[in-house]
Amino acid sequence: MIDLRSDTVTRPSAAMLQAMMAAKTGDDVYRDDPTVNALEAEAARLSGKAAALFFPTGTQANLVALLSHCERGDEYIVGQQAHNYKYEAGGAAVLGSIQPQPILAAEDGTLPLEQVAAAIKPDDIHFARTRLLSLENTHHGKVLPLEYLARAFDFTRERKLALHIDGARIFNAVVAQNVTLEAIARYCDTLTICLSKGLGTPVGSLLCGSEAYIERARRWRKMAGGGMRQAGILAAAGLYALEHNVARLKEDHDNAAWLGQQLQQAGLEIVDQQTNMLFVRVPADQVEALKSWFAQREVLLSPGPVTRIVTHLDVDRHALEQVVAHWKAFLQR
Ligand SMILES: Cc1ncc(COP(=O)(O)O)c(C=O)c1O
């Protein structure tokens, strides 16, 4: 199977599984798991934050991030298509009584600061209290410019808001911009990182922030059911991924760019391609046919009028050559 639906579909490699089997463990609720502690220390070091906390999923990390910033009746400003607004089952509102204030993102994935400013509520009993700006980097594959992040960070200081980055794919931004994680994370108060996207672990996310913030988050994580015990076997996969799977994300970016060029030469319209995501226009009346065409050829896609294709460590150039050949055959059928 060539699976291009998402970079979440990767399987742990033999070497990653070896690292997991060799992990030293302890009870992480007692803070006794040396491998979890090592992973959290490494995430803090890389992000330049004082502390970090390990979670089973990005959704739980984002939820706890919001719960640790906002109280009941507070509000976060967030993109209309952001994961922690649209794709997390409304968790902040349902479980935290935190109101989202979504706004449209610009073409480049940023949230225009004039519009953020216009969405901030005055201090008035009629309104929720605006507390937080939440950005996503990368957003649909788009890397937020550092210059924008610097302005957004200054803006939030002036307006007394906190700034959170959902960095599920932040290492794709790190590699694309050829900077350190700290060079991006310096422009936020808190950052979530997913290990189970392009970095290839089976599970795991991290939340990075100040000591006091992470202590608050630890309580919320426990309440959300995320206090795991011998989680070192999972953290070992994360440590392995941070050591071995970051620089190689460039291959995924190059593969997505290559595939985009090939499909364009075959006559398809490329809507966008950045980092490891490629968006291809498919005429509405061909979507179903394309889906079954590829399914019969052991290629998994999520076709739509704009079909998203995601490259990752389990698809190499050879696999993509097959995809190009199948797509050309589809166009000529
Ligand atoms: C941008 C973004 N944030 C957060 C998440 C949530 O991660 P998880 O699937 O581990 O809950 C995802 C998942 O695809 C995502 O794409």
The ligand as an SDF file (V2000), in Angstrom:
LIG
                    3D

 16 16  0  0  0  0  0  0  0  0999 V2000
   -2.2460   20.7240   12.9620 C   0  0  0  0  0  0  0  0  0  0  0  0
   -2.6350   19.5800   13.8580 C   0  0  0  0  0  0  0  0  0  0  0  0
   -2.7110   19.7870   15.1760 N   0  0  0  0  0  0  0  0  0  0  0  0
   -3.0530   18.7930   16.0290 C   0  0  0  0  0  0  0  0  0  0  0  0
   -3.3350   17.5240   15.5620 C   0  0  0  0  0  0  0  0  0  0  0  0
   -3.8050   16.4720   16.5420 C   0  0  0  0  0  0  0  0  0  0  0  0
   -2.9330   15.4150   16.6650 O   0  0  0  0  0  0  0  0  0  0  0  0
   -3.4580   13.9650   17.1280 P   0  0  0  0  0  0  0  0  0  0  0  0
   -3.9870   13.2970   15.9050 O   0  0  0  0  0  0  0  0  0  0  0  0
   -2.2150   13.2990   17.6780 O   0  0  0  0  0  0  0  0  0  0  0  0
   -4.4870   14.1390   18.1630 O   0  0  0  0  0  0  0  0  0  0  0  0
   -3.2730   17.2590   14.1880 C   0  0  0  0  0  0  0  0  0  0  0  0
   -3.5920   15.9110   13.6750 C   0  0  0  0  0  0  0  0  0  0  0  0
   -3.6270   15.6340   12.5040 O   0  0  0  0  0  0  0  0  0  0  0  0
   -2.9170   18.3210   13.3110 C   0  0  0  0  0  0  0  0  0  0  0  0
   -2.8570   18.1390   11.9890 O   0  0  0  0  0  0  0  0  0  0  0  0
  1  2  1  0
  2  3  1  0
  2 15  2  0
  3  4  2  0
  4  5  1  0
  5  6  1  0
  5 12  2  0
  6  7  1  0
  7  8  1  0
  8  9  2  0
  8 10  1  0
  8 11  1  0
 12 13  1  0
 12 15  1  0
 13 14  2  0
 15 16  1  0
M  END
$$$$
